[in-house]
Amino acid sequence: MPAINYAKLRLDADREIKRFGGPAILTSAQSGDRWCWAVITEYKPMELVGRALNPIPRRALVSVFLRTTTSPDEPVGALILPEPSALTDRLTTLSSDLVAQETLRIRAPVGRLGPANFILYWDLEVIL
């Protein structure tokens, strides 16, 4: 059985987030602005069954790689985005010309998707 290449899985997740998402900024009064890439999706109706929600949250999948530019062609570096905090961070989505679209509050504890302590991407529940 071949070994699983977790570094390649992380790069694949980053590529798909860039393909379907766009540039974003994680803002915190404590750690400043951190550039990243994120894709915002809607929850499926079955994921919301039994939850009284107002407003309805959305899911943000955020790449773990810290960005220094907003170019999708920027080579992935070794800098890993520190874990976002639901208490202090806000996610600001940007248009392709880097104009702020909306600022979203992280509503629930941050999901870590990946095996063991190797994070492939962050899963955030966000609301306006």
C-alpha positions as CSV (number, residue, x, y, z in Angstrom):
1,M,0.0,0.0,0.0
2,P,1.6,3.3,-1.0
3,A,2.1,6.0,1.5
4,I,-0.3,9.0,1.5
5,N,1.4,12.2,0.4
6,Y,-0.2,14.8,2.7
7,A,1.8,17.7,1.3
8,K,0.4,17.0,-2.1
9,L,-3.2,16.8,-0.6
10,R,-2.6,20.3,0.9
11,L,-1.5,21.7,-2.4
12,D,-4.5,20.1,-4.1
13,A,-6.9,21.7,-1.6
14,D,-5.1,25.1,-2.1
15,R,-5.5,24.8,-5.9
16,E,-9.2,24.0,-5.7
17,I,-9.9,26.8,-3.2
18,K,-8.1,29.3,-5.6
19,R,-10.0,27.8,-8.5
20,F,-13.5,28.3,-7.0
21,G,-12.8,31.1,-4.5
22,G,-11.0,34.4,-4.4
23,P,-8.7,36.5,-2.3
24,A,-9.7,37.3,1.2
25,I,-8.3,38.9,4.3
26,L,-8.5,37.5,7.9
27,T,-8.5,40.6,10.1
28,S,-7.8,40.6,13.8
29,A,-7.0,43.4,16.2
30,Q,-4.4,41.2,17.8
31,S,-2.5,39.8,14.8
32,G,-3.3,42.3,12.1
33,D,-4.4,41.5,8.5
34,R,-3.4,38.2,6.9
35,W,-4.0,37.6,3.2
36,C,-5.4,34.3,2.2
37,W,-7.6,32.5,-0.4
38,A,-11.2,31.4,0.5
39,V,-14.3,30.0,-1.1
40,I,-17.7,30.7,0.4
41,T,-20.4,28.0,0.0
42,E,-23.9,27.5,1.2
43,Y,-24.7,24.8,3.6
44,K,-26.9,22.0,2.2
45,P,-30.4,21.9,3.6
46,M,-29.8,18.6,5.4
47,E,-26.8,20.1,7.3
48,L,-29.2,22.7,8.8
49,V,-32.0,20.3,9.8
50,G,-33.0,20.9,13.5
51,R,-31.1,24.2,13.8
52,A,-32.9,27.4,14.4
53,L,-30.7,29.8,12.5
54,N,-31.1,33.5,11.8
55,P,-29.3,34.6,9.8
56,I,-28.4,31.4,7.9
57,P,-24.7,30.8,8.1
58,R,-22.4,30.0,5.2
59,R,-19.3,27.9,5.0
60,A,-15.9,29.4,4.2
61,L,-13.1,27.0,3.2
62,V,-9.8,28.8,3.7
63,S,-6.4,27.8,2.4
64,V,-3.8,27.2,5.1
65,F,-1.1,29.0,3.1
66,L,-0.4,32.6,4.1
67,R,-0.2,34.8,1.1
68,T,2.1,37.8,0.4
69,T,0.3,38.8,-2.8
70,T,-3.2,38.3,-4.2
71,S,-2.0,36.6,-7.4
72,P,-3.4,33.1,-7.9
73,D,-0.1,32.3,-9.6
74,E,1.9,33.1,-6.5
75,P,4.0,30.1,-5.7
76,V,3.0,28.4,-2.4
77,G,5.6,29.1,0.3
78,A,6.3,27.5,3.6
79,L,4.3,30.1,5.6
80,I,1.3,28.6,7.2
81,L,-1.7,30.7,8.1
82,P,-2.1,30.7,11.9
83,E,-5.4,29.2,13.0
84,P,-8.3,31.7,12.7
85,S,-10.1,32.6,16.0
86,A,-13.8,32.7,16.2
87,L,-13.5,35.3,19.0
88,T,-11.3,37.8,17.3
89,D,-11.1,37.3,13.6
90,R,-13.2,38.5,10.7
91,L,-13.1,37.2,7.1
92,T,-13.3,40.0,4.4
93,T,-13.9,38.7,0.9
94,L,-12.5,40.6,-2.0
95,S,-13.5,41.0,-5.6
96,S,-11.0,40.2,-8.4
97,D,-9.9,43.9,-8.4
98,L,-9.4,43.7,-4.6
99,V,-12.4,45.7,-3.5
100,A,-13.9,44.5,-0.2
101,Q,-17.2,42.7,-0.8
102,E,-18.4,41.7,2.6
103,T,-17.0,41.2,6.1
104,L,-18.1,38.0,7.7
105,R,-18.0,37.0,11.4
106,I,-16.8,33.6,12.3
107,R,-19.7,32.0,14.2
108,A,-18.4,28.7,15.5
109,P,-15.1,27.1,16.5
110,V,-12.8,26.7,13.5
111,G,-12.8,23.3,11.8
112,R,-9.5,21.7,11.1
113,L,-9.7,19.4,8.1
114,G,-6.8,17.0,7.7
115,P,-5.3,13.9,9.2
116,A,-3.8,14.2,12.7
117,N,-2.2,17.6,13.1
118,F,-1.6,18.1,9.4
119,I,-4.1,20.7,8.3
120,L,-5.3,20.7,4.7
121,Y,-7.6,23.7,5.0
122,W,-9.7,25.6,7.5
123,D,-13.5,25.2,7.6
124,L,-15.3,28.3,9.0
125,E,-18.9,28.9,9.7
126,V,-19.5,32.5,8.9
127,I,-22.3,35.0,9.0
128,L,-22.7,38.7,8.1
